[in-house]
Amino acid sequence: QVQLVESGGGLVQAGGSLRLSCLASGLIFTNNRMGWYRQAPGKQRELVAHIMRDGNTIYGTPAKGRFTISRDNAQMAVYLQMNSLKDEDTAVYYCNSFSVVSQRSYWGQGIQVTVSS
């Protein structure tokens, strides 16, 4: 059974930082592209960042220059360092794992990030 468990969310002031973590289990981590998405109230879920098996990264527009995604294959973990947070970063953040072998996608339960001005 695949599980993705997010942690590290919460309330932060504008301009502050948060680090999200996602611990994976039940999958072959090194086969999977890992990523973070977010969904704000009334909006569609959007890409924050992907990190490929080889460590290459892709960032969505809101994350460029402020967020950094990283992975630790030994710990089966993916992280999202978020700096210079803005009000518009307020959303539920979801961890995603996509297997390039099975083409299956898995989601965490989501974690709230609230940025106050």
Order of alpha helices (4+ residues) and beta strands (2+ residues): beta-beta-beta-beta-beta-beta-beta-beta-beta-beta-beta
